[in-house]
Structure formats: structure tokens, C-alpha cells
Amino acid sequence: MQKEIVVGGFTKEQREKELEKIKLKYDKKGYRFLDYIDKGALKSVAVFDVDEESLRKEKARNLLIAAGFFLLIAAILFVKSS
């Protein structure tokens, strides 16, 4: 499965630096870099190939973090109201 990630930057040099950072970050997550499409500021994208299992794990982790955050807020509100 392919995933497009926006590469921010107003100049070409900024976008190239950001692309290198993105490549390193997502390479550690198991993504494989395929292509870079330069469409100008805030429209450029890096295309990565990723297996669906990695995406599922990433989504599950994000859901767990969000659930923990809401539980923490609920606990704080409960303690303050008592």
C-alpha cells in the first residue's frame, strides 16, 4: 500500500531538507521510500510503500494514546468534582 506524506517548505532547499528528515523518520518505522513529487510549497509529497500490518499497528497505538488521554482527563475532572 502506498502512503503520501506532505513535505513542507517554502523554498526548494527547505523541502529537500525536510524530505531527508522524513525519509529517516519513516525508514525507522519500516516504510520504503518510492518517489518524491515536487508541486511547490506545501503541496509536495513523498510517496512511501508500507505494508498494511504496520498501518494497523500505528493506528492502534494512536487510539490507545487517545484513550489514555481521555481517561486522564476524566480522572482529573472526577477528582475535582468530588
BADREN-852004 format. One line per field, with one value per residue (C-alpha): residue in three letters; x, y, z. Coordinates in pm, whole numbers, plus 50000, padded with zeros to 5 digits. Layout:
rest	[ala;...];
u	[X;...];
v	[Y;...];
w	[Z;...];
//
This chain:
rest	[met;gln;lys;glu;ile;val;val;gly;gly;phe;thr;lys;glu;gln;arg;glu;lys;glu;leu;glu;lys;ile;lys;leu;lys;tyr;asp;lys;lys;gly;tyr;arg;phe;leu;asp;tyr;ile;asp;lys;gly;ala;leu;lys;ser;val;ala;val;phe;asp;val;asp;glu;glu;ser;leu;arg;lys;glu;lys;ala;arg;asn;leu;leu;ile;ala;ala;gly;phe;phe;leu;leu;ile;ala;ala;ile;leu;phe;val;lys;ser;ser];
u	[50000;50128;50112;50174;50329;50330;50674;50654;50879;50859;51186;51321;51614;51377;51169;51480;51599;51253;51242;51566;51427;51105;51298;51498;51194;50976;51260;51284;50911;50956;50835;51016;51071;50943;50918;50916;50669;50759;50449;50568;50525;50301;50186;50493;50463;50691;50548;50625;50540;50415;50253;49903;50007;50233;49950;49716;49971;50026;49651;49604;49885;49731;49392;49545;49719;49393;49202;49464;49442;49063;49085;49333;49103;48805;49002;49108;48751;48620;48870;48798;48422;48442];
v	[50000;50347;50639;51002;51232;51609;51770;52127;52417;52737;52702;52402;52378;52369;52097;51890;51916;51821;51529;51390;51417;51244;50967;50893;50908;50678;50442;50362;50279;50028;50244;50218;50541;50526;50873;51247;51471;51842;52054;52366;52495;52280;52064;51844;51482;51190;50854;50556;50188;50037;49708;49720;49548;49841;50086;49887;49885;50259;50331;50105;50283;50622;50504;50377;50711;50900;50667;50716;51092;51090;50862;51101;51399;51207;51113;51475;51600;51329;51416;51790;51740;51524];
w	[50000;49918;50158;50064;50324;50276;50262;50392;50298;50102;49909;49725;49969;50269;50106;50029;50392;50516;50271;50415;50769;50662;50487;50804;51031;50822;50734;51106;51104;50822;50534;50199;50003;49644;49496;49562;49380;49398;49342;49524;49877;50100;49805;49763;49873;49945;49841;50062;50034;50359;50448;50591;50915;51002;50936;51161;51443;51403;51416;51718;51903;51824;51950;52274;52331;52269;52504;52776;52734;52772;53076;53235;53169;53310;53623;53679;53636;53868;54140;54111;54129;54445];
//
